[in-house]
């Protein structure tokens, strides 16, 4: 697969469009497009069961999480089912 391919833009109604060359074809019928600076990034919409794959692909979190509740009073115990027949 080549790393790049020269393409031309054209108008499709009020939208700018481009034909995706066959060697860059993606599976599925939907994609997500975002702009990063001058670049357009197009990614296929993943299945919901791709969550584990996504987790495996992200960078590890090396920073310590802040203690956001350190100034909060202690939680009170409560029975959320007290008025519910169990």
Order of alpha helices (4+ residues) and beta strands (2+ residues): beta-beta-beta-beta-alpha
